């Protein structure tokens, strides 16, 4: 399986990070934060917990991707 990265489009710096990862020839999936309800309903909220949940959702193909214009 090829390496993949999943990230949410939050804040103002996501596009720079997205472009950097993409230029490294790694597939990037931009998760739609409004449709990633598992994170919103988590009891414990932290970046580490959110990242683990996003990685699991990517692994089982449950990420609703956002459109990223070229």
Phi, psi and omega in degrees: 000137178285153177294144177221154175234139174241138179211159176259153181269066180251150180075194183249359184254001184299324185292324178294315178296316179303310181299320180296317180293317180297320179294338177275012180059039175247133180292129179244129175250121179266108183283137175283111185297334179287337181258359178265074187288336181300323180287319182297330183265002180293141180289318180256123181250120172203163178299321181295315179294315180300317180296319179296317179294316178300318179297318178296316179297323177294318181300324181259015174060046179245019177272129173270105186286149173266152177284133176243113180293150180293000000 
